[in-house]
Amino acid sequence: MFKRAATFASLGLGLLLSAGQAALAQGAATTAPAATAAPAATPISQATLQSYIDVVSINMCTLLKQNVAYPTVYQSAVSTIAAIVINDNGSMIQGINGSQPLSNDQVFNGTALDLAVDNANRCPSLIPPAELQRLQNYIKTNKPNS
């Protein structure tokens, strides 16, 4: 799933995660305590990343059902997954960008898109209609070449 998001992120996904949200989310990832003599990071597998997205998406839907504001839930969910990929996996995802780490923006934007798509399929009635429309418009405008 993130493969598609990385393609979209390279096109400059900014509409799903605003600059302010990205700054707050990146703060969560960059303020983690530094490990002493940490071993080299291992890329996260596509399957594990998708499992995290699925779990966080279920939690998002549960919180939205409890009337927690969408921007709050979305920002927290994106930050959670991105922090894992950045801090635990050195911003590396198997099959994405060779053996090079992604930028924080690519990780956050790819995570934001994958999570938005997952939630649009999992609990669309709980997503604000304007957000669903923005997502649909973005995907239609930025279809990767087949």
Stockholm file with secondary structure:
# STOCKHOLM 1.0

chainA/1-146         MFKRAATFASLGLGLLLSAGQAALAQGAATTAPAATAAPAATPISQATLQSYIDVVSINMCTLLKQNVAYPTVYQSAVSTIAAIVINDNGSMIQGINGSQPLSNDQVFNGTALDLAVDNANRCPSLIPPAELQRLQNYIKTNKPNS
#=GR chainA/1-146 SS CHHHHHHHHHTCCCSSSCHHHHHHHHHHHHTSCCCTTCCCCCCBCHHHHHHHHHHHHHHHHHHHHTTCCHHHHHHHHHHHHHHIIIIIHTTCBTTSSTTSCCCHHHHHHHHHHHHHHHHHHHCGGGSCHHHHHHHHHHHHHTCCCC
#=GC SS_cons         CHHHHHHHHHTCCCSSSCHHHHHHHHHHHHTSCCCTTCCCCCCBCHHHHHHHHHHHHHHHHHHHHTTCCHHHHHHHHHHHHHHIIIIIHTTCBTTSSTTSCCCHHHHHHHHHHHHHHHHHHHCGGGSCHHHHHHHHHHHHHTCCCC
//
